[in-house]
Amino acid sequence: MIFKRKQKAPGLGAVVSELEQAVDARDGARTERAFAAMLKGLRQATDTECVLAGPRLAALLTAFPPTGPRPLLASAAGFCVERGADPAACAEPVLDGVRQDLFDALEFAHRWNTAGGAEDELPEPDEEIIDDALPARLGGDAYEVTRLALAWCSAEEWQPPALAVLCRSAEVRRRHASALLPACRELAALGRHDLKCLAYALAVLDDEPLMVLHRPTGSGFEMRIGGIGDNFQLHTLLAHVLVGGGHVPGTAPSAEIVRLATDPEPAQEPTDAVATGAFELLAPDGERIWNEGLPDDIPVVEGYRLLVLDEPLYRRSWNADRFFPHLPGKAELIRVLSDDEARTWFARTTSVRSTRQGS
């Protein structure tokens, strides 16, 4: 035969098997080749192949050295989750990697600040900082210092795979989020990493009791919320339940605005839909709860998040697309409080109107 038939490329399952075997054999060159083949195979894989490959790729994270391409491997597993792989089956190795790199990045910052002078700022997360002088500055052997520096440089790279598992499973959030959130916020506060999406995903509340007081009418409502990515989405759902349900006066959001906040199927592309604010959102002490913030910002009083609604100070509107496309929000009215119950809860708040007038 003059022209040989072109051989069919191996499927993703076979490529992942080769990567597993290379890692198990501790063969660096073979692992590098198999890793490149796996990344190429992902681009051509079917959804069915990705469903099977996701947990296997996530499991390999524990076998990769901390100085290896672990964020990229986690992203490969996250890509498979986006294509249908079980987020719970992939979550633990991925989020353990997130946790390790967050703590290593914080340790890098601590050692850098300890060794430097008052004017020596933390570096940008760029691998150019990894040089021969780094071990002397941070203290420790070259391997340890490289590990810490790589964690500092790659912290943002862990966001996509982390979001893939966090935004698709309330169980994953319940099991892992609270342990990761403080370290995420601490690292973000240093001002060198944009970790907003990760912090917001880790702070999502699920099946959370919420007491809502409507100051203009003196009424109160026991609610339960979950899966809400920011307070824009919360604001929309409160207006839908309370105004749309006829419990308080105002203009309810349209069916399309509500659908964008609650539909299990994410919008395929950004929309031009605009939501309009119905309330001023306030904490029990009268401080504003910002739409740009999170339901997690609402203080807890007597076992409930306690939110006060007042007349809006001015007209607000925003794009109605939700912050996390794959995370549908819900807000459920449990019951309307009796007049006596509402007065008891209002007694736990500051005089909001006088606070606002003085600001």
Secondary structure as UniProt FT lines:
FT   HELIX           12..24
FT   TURN            25..26
FT   HELIX           28..44
FT   HELIX           47..59
FT   HELIX           60..63
FT   TURN            66..67
FT   HELIX           70..82
FT   TURN            83..84
FT   HELIX           87..115
FT   TURN            118..119
FT   HELIX           127..129
FT   TURN            132..133
FT   HELIX           134..138
FT   HELIX           142..154
FT   HELIX           155..158
FT   HELIX           159..166
FT   TURN            167..168
FT   HELIX           170..188
FT   TURN            189..191
FT   HELIX           196..202
FT   STRAND          208..214
FT   TURN            215..218
FT   STRAND          219..226
FT   HELIX           231..238
FT   HELIX           239..243
FT   TURN            244..246
FT   HELIX           255..262
FT   STRAND          274..276
FT   STRAND          280..282
FT   TURN            284..285
FT   TURN            291..292
FT   HELIX           295..297
FT   STRAND          300..301
FT   TURN            302..303
FT   STRAND          304..310
FT   STRAND          317..319
FT   TURN            325..326
FT   STRAND          330..336
FT   HELIX           339..346
FT   TURN            347..348
FT   HELIX           352..357
//
